[in-house]
Every structure is written in C-alpha cells, then in structure tokens.
C-alpha cells in the first residue's frame, strides 16, 4: 500500500508541475532519447541507400551533440536554455531539408510524381525527415520550460486542482507572449496542434511503409487505424478544453500502446530474418525499421502532455 500511495503522490506532483510548465528535465530526457532513436533509424535507413549523398550523414552527425546537450540539460539550466534550443533549430532545419531531398528523390524515379502512389511507397520514406523534427520541437520546448521543483511541497497543497493559482504578489500580464505561456504551462492548444501534425506524419509514414509490405499481417493496419482518432482528438483538444481532458488522454494512450506493439513486432521480424539477432548488423538495415513504431509513441506522449497542460485563458 505504501508503494501505491507513493506512486499516486508522484503522479499528482508530476501533473501539477506539468500544468505549471515545470518539466524541463523531463522534456530534456525525452529529447535525448528521441535523438538517439531518430539518429539510429536515420543511420540504418541511409545505410540501405549506401549513403549515396553526403547530406544523408547530417542526421547521423547531429545525433551525438543533440543527445549530449539533452543529457547536460538534466543538470544545467544554462545548457537547457542556450545550447539545446540552438541544436534543436538545426535539427528542424535538417528535417525540412531532408524532406525536400526525399521528395526530389521520388520525383527522379521513373514516372516521377505522375505515378506517385508507387514511387512514394518504393522510394525514400517521404515523411521520415519531418518526423525527426520531433526532436527539434521537444528540444526547443525544453529551453522555454522551467525546471522541476524540489520534492518538498506538502501533497495536500498540490491536490489535483485543474487551475493553478498565480503566485501571491504577482499579476498575470494582460498580454502574454508565447515564451511566457510555455514557461507557465499555458500552451495546451499549441501542444495539441503539434500532436495532430506529427500524428498525420507518423500515420502517413506507417501507411506507406506497410503498403510496401502489402499489409501481409492484419496488425499492420493498426497504426493506420489509430491515427484518425488520435488526430481528431488532438484537433478537438485544440478547440475544446473538455475534449482535451476527456478524449485526448484515451486516444494518446492507445496510440502510445500501438507504438510499443509495433516496436515489439518489428523486433520479432528482425529476429525471424536469416541469422536473426546474430546477423543484426545486416538485418537492422534491411529488415523492418526497428525504431519507426516508436514515433507513434512520441505522438501519444505529446498528446498526453497536451491533455495535462492549461489553456491560455486559465
């Protein structure tokens, strides 16, 4: 019972800190993990293309400094506010450039965009570079958030209130800038919209990748099927606080779980290839993209955070 009580208290505290914009370290940890996963996925996919263009190395080269900056942000507020956001901007730019080059690669295939349905499926993954922008987005948010407080506040004062009162003696500005709203956790609509955008990209990429495999297993349809409810819930959350509190958490949980399921099934697919894990170097490059399903997990996580945040008027 003591463990259950402790977990409950920690959950209430985490919820309150997220609503106040005090989760800088947590977001830095998410950024670091996402950077490693995305960088490794870019390496394996570009290795399949034999790194035929020098720009294919850029997402790989960006991974170590971004992951290192995210790790340093856990202990240094200065790194979180200065170094990590700068690298995040570069990561977002690299993702956009990669998207342009992937579209160019599709256009250069026989038939170009006139047979887009085939070339998008068989050509370079069109949305993959934009999905790497999630690292840049979470890193940029890290620089604007405040650090978690020490675990010293009495839990009875934290409660589970939906509205966090302003600090005594301070009046909320009549007109807040975006950075100010983010630092105080009042950017629910922005985060929900971000989750919707990346949900469309992740679901679209899953559709094209699984179409390449002819949807030979029914479970391959699940990321395609969970995407519309997730995107709809995120858009609804941007328009309605009630949807944000009641619908978005459930949709985010389902999306997150489907990403974990996909990761397990992709790992199983790699294991079933000739040589299995003993031939991991080859099978990671030529088999199902090992970490791609975790992109759905990131969408679910963004949605869940959006559900916990406050709106501009709160």
N, C-alpha and C positions, 0 to 999 in steps of 0.2 A: 504493500500500500504506500510505503514511503517513496518508492521509485515512481509510482503512478502520480503521486502528489507533486513530486519534483518535476516530472515531465510536463504536467499541467501548468505549473507555475512558470516554467521556462517558455512554454507556448504562449502564455498570456503576456509575458515580458517581451518576447520576440514580436508579437502582434502590435503591442503598444509602441515599441521602438520603430517598427516599420512605418506605422502611422505618423510618427514624428519625424521621419526622414533620417533616423539614426541607425543605418545599417551599412555603413561604408565598408567595414571589414568584410562583412558577409558578401557584399557585391564584388569586392576585390577578389575574394576566394572563387566566386562564380566566374569572374573574368579570367582568372588564371587557369582554371580547369577547362573552360571553353576554348581558350587559346591553344592549350596542349592538344585537345581533341580535334579542333579545326585544323591546326597546323599538321598534325599527323595524317588526317584524312586528305588534306591537300597534297601531302608528300606521296601517299600511296596512289592517289588518282593521277597525279602528274608523272609519277614513275611509270604508270601504264602507258603514258604518252611519251616516255623516254626523255622528258624534259626538253622537247624539241625547240622550245623558245625560252630565252633567258628570263622572261617575266614569270615563267612557271615556278621559278625559285623564290620569288618575292614573298608569298605567304609562308613559305618554309623559313626563310630568313627572319621574318617578323615574329615568329613564334617564341624563340628564346628570350629576346628582350621584353616582349609583352608579358610572358609568364613570369619573368624575373621581377618586372615592375609591379605586377599584381601581388607577388609574394612579399615584396618590400613594402607595399601599401598596407599590409597587415600590421606592420609595426611603425610605419612612418606616415603621418598625415601629410607631410610635405610631398612625399613621393606620390601619394594618392591624389593630391590636388594639382601637381605640376607635371610629373613625368608620365604617369599612366594616361591622363587625358591626351597628351601630345601623341603618344604612341597609338592611342585609340583613333585619333583623326587620321593618322597614316594608314591604319588598318582599314578604316571605312573607305578611304580613297583607293586602297589596293583592291578591295572587294568590288568597287564600281568599275575600276579599270579591268579587272578580271572578267566581269560580266560583259563588258564591251568586246573583249577579245574572244570570249566564248561565243558570243553572237556572230562575230566575224568568222570564227571557225565553222559555224553552222552554215553561214552564207557561202563559204568556199567549198562546201561539199557538193557533189553532183546534184544539180537541181536547185541548190540553194534554199531559200525560204519558200519557193513555189511548191516544194514537197516538204514543207516544214514539219508535218506530223512525223514523217520518217526520220528526217535529219535531226530533229530535236531529241528524238529517242536514242538514235545511234551515235550522235555527235557528242561534243563536250557537254557535260551537265550544265544546262543554261542558268539555273538559279543558284548553283553551288557557291559561286563567288559572293553573291549577295547575302547568302546565309552566313558567311564568315563575318559579315558586318555586325552580327550579334555581339561579337567580341568587342568591337569598337563602341557599340551602343552601351553595353554594360560598363565598359571602362570609362566612357565619358560620364556616365551617371555616377560612378564611384567618386569622381573628382568633385561633384556637386553635393553629394550627401554628407551628412555629419556622422561622426564616429559613435559607436555604441557606448552607452553609459556603463559605468561600473555597476555590477550587480549588487547594489546596496539599497535600492528603494524598497520600502515595505510593499509586499504584494497587494495589500488591501488598498493602497493608494493607486496602484496601477489599474486594478479592476479589469473590466472588459468593455469599458465605455466606448461608444462609437465616436465620440467627439472629444478630442484632447484640448483642454483649455489653454489659452495663451499664458505665458509666464507673467506673474504679477509685475506691475510697473511698466510693462511694455505693451504698446498698442500695435495691432497689426496694421501695416501700411494699407492705405486705401487702394493703391495700385501696386501689386507685386510683379516683379519680373519673373521670368521663367526660372532662373537660377535660384531665386529666393523661394519659389513654390516647391521646387525639387528638394531643396535643403530642409524643408519643413514637412515633406511628405504629402504635399497637396498637388499631386500631378497624376491622379488616377486616370483621367481621360487620356492623357498623353501616353501613359504606360499601356492602357487598354488598346489604344490605336496601334502602338508599336507591336503588341502581341498579335493583333489582327493581321498586320502586314507580314510579319515573319511566319504567321500561320499559313497564309496563302502561299508563300515561297516554299515552306517546308512540305506542305501538302502537294503542291505542284511538282516539286522535285521527286517526291516519293512516287507520284503517278507515272512520271516519265521513266524513272529507273525501273519500276516494277513492270511497266509496259514492255521494256526491253526484255524482261524475263517472262513476258507473255502471261503474267499473273498465274503462274503454274501452281500456286497454292492459294487457297481462299483467304488465308490470313494476310496475304499481301495487299488485300483490299482495305484492311483496317485503317492504315494511315490516311487513305483517301476518304474513307467514310467518316472519320472523326474530325477531319479538317473543317467541313462546313459548319457543324455545331460549334466548334471552337471559335472560328472566325466570327460567326453570328453572335455568339455570346460576348466576344470581345468588343465588337461594334456596338452591341446593345449596352454594354457596360460604359462605353464612352458617352452614350446618350442618356442612360438611366442609372441612377445610384442603386436602385432596387435590383436591377439585373446584375450589377457589379457585385453585390453582396450575396445574392441567392443563386444565380445561374452560373456565373463565371467560375467560381471555385470548383463546381462539379465538372464542368467542361474541361477545366485545366487539369484536374486530377485524372480524368480519362485519357487526355492527350499525353500526359506525363507517363502514365502506366503503359500506354501503347508504344511509346518510345522505348521503354525498358524491355517490353516484349520483343520489339523489333531487334534491339541490340542482342538479346539472347538468341534469337533465331538466326541472325546474321553470323554470330559466333558459331552456332551449330552448323551453318552452311559452310563456313571455312573449315571446320573440323572434318566435314564429310568429303572435302576435296582430296585428291590423291596426295598422300603424305600427311594430311591433317595438320596438326599444330607443329609437327616435326619439320614440315616444309613451310613454315609460317612466312618466311621472307617472300616467297613467291605467291603463296595463297592470299596474303593480305592485299597484294597489288592486283591480282587477277580475279579474286573472289568477290563476294558481295561486300560493299563498303562497310567496314566493321563499325565505324562510329557514326555513320549517317543517321541511323534512327535516333541517336541522342539529340539531334536537332529538334525533334518533336518534344523531347524533354525540356529543352530550353524554352520552347514556346509555352509549354504548360507552366513552367516556372515563372515566366514573365506574366502570364495571365493570373497566376495565384498571387503574385506580389501586387498586381494591379487591383485585385479584389480587396487587399488589405489597406491600400492607400486611401487618402482622403481626396476630396474634390476641392477645387479652387475656392468655392464659397464656404467650405467648412472651417 
